[in-house]
Amino acid sequence: TEAVQRCARNNFSMITLNATNQSREIVVLAQSLGLEARSSGISSREKMIAAAELGCNGMTINWPDWLMDYVRQHA
């Protein structure tokens, strides 16, 4: 969490979390400090859903149709 706070102090606009070690705590902290929290390393629908359910602002994904379908179903 110190790294997230340092990013905010240094006027970053976002952080990128790896899909293997992201958490709701980090996402909420980042957003409370005015940072976007994005996810990378999305290699399966399960990781995509996890990132979306954690509240990530966005993600790097090679299958945007998966994400579009998920958003349509959960909007």
Buried (B, 14 or more C-beta within 10 A) or exposed (E): EEEBEEBBEEEBEEBBBEBEEBEEEBBEBBBEBEBBBBBBBBEEBEBBBBBBEBEBBBBEBEEEEBBEEBEEEEE
